[in-house]
Amino acid sequence: MLIFVGALIFIGIGIYNSINDEVGLLRQQIERAQNQFDHALDNNDRALELYDEILVDFDVNKRALNDQLARAIERNDEALKLYDEMLDKAETAIAEAEKLPSDLQSFRIEVARLAVETYKLNNEIGLVQQDVRTLGREIVEVANDIEDFRDVLSQVLEAVAVAR
């Protein structure tokens, strides 16, 4: 009987040690999983902060580009208005030149001067229109960059979700 009790104690101690070993392994696994979760959570927080910063930058850039576009459109409108005024002046000068043959030479000079101004205004209109097209392309590029970032962020968030 004493041997039996000794054997039971020996088996009990073995089972206790085995359970303690398993508990220790489980604690290590839990700690590793917690560390992985914390790391994934930190990565997610950094990704969200980066996303917020990029959105702020995008909004600032979008506002700046929209302001530039508005100014370019205003310049275009002003150039068109000046062009119309110059054209009206040229037409008026031509009409007057036709009425007054004695002053024809001075009117021809004025018409030539107005033609030069009209040419300059046409060039300015062309430059403004080119600026408007360039700004339009830049807005599209910024929008495409944001879309690419959203795709990358979605992949990062999916990876974080899988890691959890």
C-alpha positions in Angstrom: 0.0 0.0 0.0 2.8 2.4 0.8 4.3 1.7 -2.7 0.9 2.4 -4.2 0.6 5.7 -2.4 4.2 6.6 -3.4 3.4 5.7 -7.0 0.3 7.9 -6.9 2.3 10.8 -5.4 5.0 10.3 -8.1 2.3 10.2 -10.9 0.6 13.3 -9.3 3.8 15.2 -9.2 4.5 14.3 -12.9 1.0 15.4 -13.9 1.4 18.6 -12.0 4.7 19.4 -13.6 3.3 18.5 -17.0 0.3 20.8 -16.5 2.6 23.6 -15.3 4.7 23.1 -18.5 1.6 23.3 -20.7 0.4 26.4 -18.8 3.8 28.0 -19.3 3.7 27.2 -23.1 0.1 28.6 -23.3 1.2 31.7 -21.5 4.1 32.2 -24.0 1.8 31.6 -26.9 -0.7 34.2 -25.5 2.1 36.6 -24.9 3.4 36.2 -28.5 -0.1 36.6 -29.8 -0.6 39.7 -27.7 2.7 41.1 -29.0 1.7 40.4 -32.6 -1.7 42.0 -32.0 -0.1 45.1 -30.4 2.4 45.4 -33.3 -0.5 45.1 -35.9 -2.5 47.6 -33.9 0.5 50.0 -33.9 0.9 49.5 -37.7 -2.8 50.2 -38.2 -2.6 53.4 -36.1 0.4 54.6 -38.2 -1.4 53.8 -41.4 -4.4 55.7 -40.3 -2.3 58.7 -39.2 -0.5 58.6 -42.6 -3.9 58.4 -44.4 -5.1 61.4 -42.4 -2.0 63.4 -43.3 -2.3 62.5 -46.9 -6.0 63.6 -46.9 -5.0 66.9 -45.4 -2.3 67.4 -48.0 -4.7 66.4 -50.7 -7.3 68.9 -49.5 -4.6 71.7 -49.3 -3.3 70.8 -52.8 -6.8 70.6 -54.2 -7.7 74.0 -52.8 -4.5 75.5 -54.2 -5.1 74.0 -57.6 -8.7 75.1 -57.6 -7.6 78.6 -56.6 -5.0 78.6 -59.4 -7.6 77.4 -61.9 -10.0 80.1 -60.8 -7.3 82.7 -61.3 -6.4 81.3 -64.7 -10.1 81.4 -65.7 -10.4 85.0 -64.5 -7.3 85.9 -66.5 -8.8 84.2 -69.5 -12.0 86.1 -69.1 -10.1 89.4 -68.7 -8.0 88.6 -71.8 -11.2 87.8 -73.8 -12.8 91.0 -72.6 -9.7 93.0 -73.6 -9.7 91.1 -76.9 -13.3 92.1 -77.6 -12.6 95.7 -76.7 -9.6 95.8 -79.0 -11.6 94.2 -81.8 -14.3 96.7 -81.3 -11.8 99.5 -81.4 -10.2 98.1 -84.5 -13.6 97.8 -86.2 -14.4 101.4 -85.2 -11.1 102.6 -86.5 -11.6 100.8 -89.8 -15.1 102.3 -90.1 -13.8 105.8 -89.4 -10.9 105.3 -91.8 -13.3 104.4 -94.5 -15.3 107.6 -93.8 -12.3 109.9 -93.8 -10.0 109.3 -96.7 -7.8 112.3 -95.9 -6.9 110.7 -92.5 -6.5 107.3 -94.0 -2.8 107.0 -93.2 -3.2 107.8 -89.5 -6.0 105.3 -89.3 -3.9 102.7 -90.9 -1.2 103.2 -88.4 -3.8 103.0 -85.6 -5.3 99.8 -87.1 -1.8 98.3 -87.3 -1.1 99.2 -83.7 -4.4 97.6 -82.7 -3.6 94.6 -84.7 -0.3 94.2 -82.8 -2.2 94.6 -79.5 -4.8 92.0 -80.7 -1.9 89.6 -81.6 -0.5 90.1 -78.1 -3.8 89.5 -76.5 -4.3 86.3 -78.6 -0.9 85.1 -77.3 -2.0 85.9 -73.7 -5.3 84.0 -74.2 -3.3 81.0 -75.6 -1.0 81.0 -72.5 -4.0 81.3 -70.1 -5.7 78.4 -71.9 -2.6 76.3 -71.6 -2.4 77.1 -67.9 -6.0 75.9 -67.5 -5.3 72.7 -69.3 -2.1 72.1 -67.2 -4.1 72.7 -64.0 -6.7 70.3 -65.1 -4.1 67.6 -65.7 -2.6 68.2 -62.3 -5.9 67.9 -60.6 -6.4 64.5 -62.3 -2.9 63.4 -61.3 -3.6 64.3 -57.6 -6.9 62.5 -57.7 -5.2 59.4 -59.2 -2.5 59.5 -56.5 -5.2 59.6 -53.8 -7.0 56.6 -55.4 -3.7 54.7 -55.5 -3.1 55.5 -51.8 -6.6 54.3 -50.9 -5.9 51.0 -52.6 -2.6 50.6 -50.7 -4.2 51.6 -47.5 -7.0 49.0 -48.1 -4.4 46.4 -48.6 -2.6 47.4 -45.4 -5.8 47.4 -43.4 -6.7 43.9 -44.8 -3.2 42.7 -43.8 -3.7 44.1 -40.3 -7.1 42.5 -40.1 -5.6 39.1 -41.1 -2.8 39.6 -38.6 -5.3 40.1 -35.8 
